Amino acid sequence: MTPSDFIRPSIKSITPYSSARDEFKGKSDSMIFMDANESPFENGINRYPDPQQNKLKQVISNLKGIPAENIMLGNGSDEILDLLIRIFCEPNQDNVVILPPTYGMYEVLATLNAVEIKKINLLTTFQPDVNRILQQANDNNKILFLCSPNNPTGNNFEVSDIETLLQGFKGIVVIDEAYIDFSQQESWTKRLQEFPNLVVTQTLSKAYGMAGIRLGTCYASKEIISTLNKIKPPYNINQLTQHVAIENLKSEFETKNHIQTILKEKHHLTEELEQLNFVKKVFPSDANFILIKVDDANERYKQLLKNGIIIRNRSNQELCENCLRITIGTPEENQQLISVLKSL
Ligand SMILES: *Cc1c(COP(=O)(O)O)cnc(C)c1O
């Protein structure tokens, strides 16, 4: 079996919508465009954006050292995750495997597509239960979602565990690397050649500081990427997003600086949190947030809220009883959090 054998037959045979900008790609400013029913009055945004985002993809390609033909862009990585489910999972028949506690959108998107969810909880170490995942596998397991570093636990999954899953899992393995830029572990994009069933997603929403423009990236085999491009909404990345992303990705220096600050602050915040008597555990984090276990999560959450600080109460998630998730802020914000916590 190759990944293309997993593509739903109806997707394989689909004829994609051919947009005006797909059919004629000419560039010359001297040409008259009367093909797309746009307004002819120039205001900087009156034309449809490039449906294949070639310029932006080239910037990302250079930045990541990955050929453009292995890159697909989405309206946030959430859009990419949705398209992946639609490519590989037959509604009311196939299922996706998720490893709670993890990012909530996998379940929402699968349910939205009438695709069953198979949950195999992480071990108490927050590592995947590799044996159970492989022992309980069946032919309808089309996608395994691995979030590494994992949200909300913050840890990387062991490289050897992921290798075993890439080799042993019969379907597509999606590694969600939303927090990879904060991690010491190398991105799995480096190993796409080795594993044809590997799909990696990343985002500009976290380390790159561009959550507001909604841009997610997907890296996979040429075949999977061309299928994603075939079924995505034609103009899914708007012109403003393409423009702002190209401009902001020029200043990689600033992003690296911010990452260094956040890592330093995370270290500092961890030390401070460990000294508080109502904090029972500070889980190690490879991301830009920290998960802590406290005496009474609901109560502590309310106390912080009263002091104008909003964190995430994760205590209803599997293995996360009385757990709170705190995003690392600016040094000033972190200091304020610490003084409020000390005053409780
Ligand atoms: C934040 C987050 C995303 C969402 O990324 P967008 O590109 O903003 O849609 C995806 N996966 C995980 C694990 C996240 O925490």
PDBQT file of the ligand as one rigid body, heavy atoms in Angstrom, charges set to zero:
ROOT
HETATM    1  C1  LIG A 401      -2.544  26.486  17.831  1.00  0.00    +0.000 C 
HETATM    2  C2  LIG A 401      -2.530  25.129  17.273  1.00  0.00    +0.000 A 
HETATM    3  C3  LIG A 401      -2.871  24.880  15.943  1.00  0.00    +0.000 A 
HETATM    4  C4  LIG A 401      -3.594  25.924  15.143  1.00  0.00    +0.000 C 
HETATM    5  O1  LIG A 401      -2.851  26.532  14.238  1.00  0.00    +0.000 OA
HETATM    6  P1  LIG A 401      -3.506  27.587  13.238  1.00  0.00    +0.000 P 
HETATM    7  O2  LIG A 401      -2.478  27.606  12.168  1.00  0.00    +0.000 OA
HETATM    8  O3  LIG A 401      -3.612  28.863  13.997  1.00  0.00    +0.000 OA
HETATM    9  O4  LIG A 401      -4.835  27.071  12.762  1.00  0.00    +0.000 OA
HETATM   10  C5  LIG A 401      -2.704  23.612  15.433  1.00  0.00    +0.000 A 
HETATM   11  N1  LIG A 401      -2.278  22.612  16.205  1.00  0.00    +0.000 NA
HETATM   12  C6  LIG A 401      -1.979  22.808  17.501  1.00  0.00    +0.000 A 
HETATM   13  C7  LIG A 401      -1.509  21.673  18.313  1.00  0.00    +0.000 C 
HETATM   14  C8  LIG A 401      -2.116  24.057  18.070  1.00  0.00    +0.000 A 
HETATM   15  O5  LIG A 401      -1.872  24.224  19.375  1.00  0.00    +0.000 OA
ENDROOT
TORSDOF 0
